[in-house]
Amino acid sequence: MEDKSGGGQRKILNVEKKKKADSGSRHSGRKRVLFVCVGNACRSPMAEAIARYDAADVIEPFSAGLSPMGSIAEQTKQTLVLNGYSASGLTSDALTREAADAADIIINMTGRPIAEMLGDPEKVEDWIVQDPYGDDPETYQRVFEGIKRRVDQLAKGLRENREHKTTAR
């Protein structure tokens, strides 16, 4: 029997929306954090790698760029390795509406206002971080240390928020 009213289609769409809402980080208790920079070659991959290892309990990290270079800068990889982090699995990808919509938090390191273009300005947190691309190893190290401090602060806040919610129950 065919449902010509469209009600069946609405039910399917509602079920799909519910599945999306129940999946991933929301189910695991981790926040999906999208780190964004311009080329997705230095700052945002560093943040992704740091969060992947130091904050895996509260952050599901991913990164993107406004104009992705298509690869991670060699000096970014070297800086990560020198500091005990793996660059394995990092990619240089374009920022998409889908990625922004999937994120719980968007960390904007582009130095440009992107909140309005992403549709939900409440999710965007602006971090002022120097772009080290093409600079010397000392600059990469300084940028790495600044990003690490910020990721650690973000993770600490998420942990405290999670503990507060747990004790409030």
C-alpha positions as CSV (number, residue, x, y, z in Angstrom):
1,M,0.0,0.0,0.0
2,E,1.5,3.4,-1.0
3,D,1.4,6.4,1.3
4,K,0.7,9.3,-1.1
5,S,0.4,11.8,1.8
6,G,4.1,12.1,2.2
7,G,3.8,11.2,5.9
8,G,5.9,8.1,5.4
9,Q,8.7,10.2,3.9
10,R,8.6,12.6,6.8
11,K,8.9,9.7,9.2
12,I,12.0,8.4,7.4
13,L,13.5,11.9,7.4
14,N,12.8,12.3,11.1
15,V,14.3,8.9,11.9
16,E,17.4,9.9,9.9
17,K,17.7,13.2,11.8
18,K,17.4,11.4,15.1
19,K,20.1,8.9,14.1
20,K,22.4,11.7,13.2
21,A,21.7,13.5,16.5
22,D,22.3,10.3,18.5
23,S,25.5,9.3,16.7
24,G,29.1,10.2,17.1
25,S,30.4,12.5,19.8
26,R,27.0,13.2,21.3
27,H,26.8,9.5,22.1
28,S,30.4,9.3,23.4
29,G,30.2,12.4,25.5
30,R,32.9,14.1,23.5
31,K,32.5,17.4,21.7
32,R,33.2,17.5,18.0
33,V,35.7,20.4,17.7
34,L,36.5,21.8,14.2
35,F,39.8,23.7,14.1
36,V,39.9,26.1,11.2
37,C,42.8,28.1,9.7
38,V,43.5,29.4,6.2
39,G,45.5,26.7,4.5
40,N,44.8,23.7,6.9
41,A,48.5,23.1,6.7
42,C,49.9,24.4,10.0
43,R,47.8,25.8,12.8
44,S,44.6,23.7,12.6
45,P,46.4,20.4,12.0
46,M,48.6,21.1,15.0
47,A,45.5,21.7,17.1
48,E,43.9,18.6,15.7
49,A,47.0,16.5,16.6
50,I,47.3,17.9,20.1
51,A,43.6,17.4,20.8
52,R,43.7,13.9,19.4
53,Y,46.3,12.9,22.0
54,D,45.8,15.3,25.0
55,A,42.1,15.6,25.0
56,A,40.7,12.5,23.4
57,D,38.4,12.0,26.5
58,V,36.5,15.2,25.8
59,I,37.3,16.3,22.2
60,E,36.7,14.6,18.9
61,P,39.0,16.8,16.8
62,F,39.0,17.6,13.1
63,S,40.3,20.4,11.0
64,A,39.8,22.4,7.8
65,G,40.9,25.4,5.9
66,L,39.3,28.3,4.0
67,S,41.8,27.6,1.1
68,P,43.4,24.3,1.9
69,M,46.9,23.7,0.6
70,G,46.2,20.0,0.0
71,S,49.0,18.8,2.3
72,I,50.4,19.4,5.7
73,A,53.5,21.6,5.8
74,E,56.7,19.6,6.4
75,Q,57.7,22.0,9.3
76,T,54.3,21.3,10.9
77,K,55.0,17.6,10.8
78,Q,58.5,18.1,12.2
79,T,57.3,20.3,15.0
80,L,54.6,17.8,16.0
81,V,57.1,14.9,16.0
82,L,59.7,16.9,18.0
83,N,57.1,17.5,20.6
84,G,56.0,13.9,20.8
85,Y,52.9,14.0,18.6
86,S,52.1,12.1,15.5
87,A,51.2,13.8,12.3
88,S,49.8,10.5,11.0
89,G,46.3,10.8,9.5
90,L,46.3,14.6,9.2
91,T,45.0,15.9,6.0
92,S,44.5,19.3,4.5
93,D,40.7,19.7,3.7
94,A,38.3,22.4,2.8
95,L,35.9,23.9,5.2
96,T,32.4,22.8,4.3
97,R,29.0,23.7,5.6
98,E,28.6,20.0,6.5
99,A,31.7,20.0,8.6
100,A,30.6,23.2,10.4
101,D,27.2,21.8,11.0
102,A,28.6,18.6,12.4
103,A,30.8,20.5,14.9
104,D,29.8,21.3,18.4
105,I,32.6,23.9,18.7
106,I,34.4,25.7,15.9
107,I,37.8,27.2,16.7
108,N,38.6,30.0,14.2
109,M,42.3,30.6,13.8
110,T,42.0,32.3,10.4
111,G,42.1,35.9,11.7
112,R,39.0,36.5,9.6
113,P,35.4,36.7,10.7
114,I,33.8,33.4,9.8
115,A,31.0,33.0,12.3
116,E,28.3,34.6,10.2
117,M,29.2,32.5,7.1
118,L,28.9,29.3,9.1
119,G,25.3,29.8,10.1
120,D,25.7,29.4,13.9
121,P,27.9,32.1,15.4
122,E,27.3,30.7,18.9
123,K,29.6,27.7,18.1
124,V,32.5,29.8,16.9
125,E,35.4,30.8,19.2
126,D,38.1,33.0,17.7
127,W,41.7,32.3,18.6
128,I,44.3,34.8,17.5
129,V,47.2,32.6,16.4
130,Q,50.1,33.6,14.1
131,D,50.4,31.7,10.9
132,P,53.8,30.2,10.9
133,Y,53.7,29.0,7.2
134,G,57.1,29.4,5.6
135,D,58.7,30.7,8.8
136,D,61.6,29.3,10.8
137,P,61.4,26.3,13.1
138,E,61.4,28.6,16.2
139,T,58.2,30.3,15.0
140,Y,56.5,26.9,14.5
141,Q,57.6,25.9,18.0
142,R,56.2,29.1,19.5
143,V,52.9,28.7,17.6
144,F,52.7,25.0,18.7
145,E,53.2,26.0,22.3
146,G,50.5,28.6,22.1
147,I,48.0,26.2,20.5
148,K,48.8,23.5,23.0
149,R,48.0,25.9,25.9
150,R,44.7,26.9,24.2
151,V,43.8,23.2,23.5
152,D,44.6,22.3,27.1
153,Q,42.4,25.2,28.4
154,L,39.6,24.1,26.1
155,A,39.8,20.5,27.3
156,K,40.0,21.6,30.9
157,G,36.8,23.6,30.5
158,L,35.0,20.7,28.8
159,R,36.1,18.3,31.6
160,E,34.9,20.7,34.3
161,N,31.6,21.2,32.4
162,R,31.2,17.4,32.1
163,E,31.9,16.8,35.8
164,H,29.5,19.6,36.7
165,K,26.8,17.9,34.7
166,T,27.5,14.5,36.3
167,T,27.4,15.8,39.8
168,A,24.2,17.8,39.1
169,R,22.3,14.7,38.2
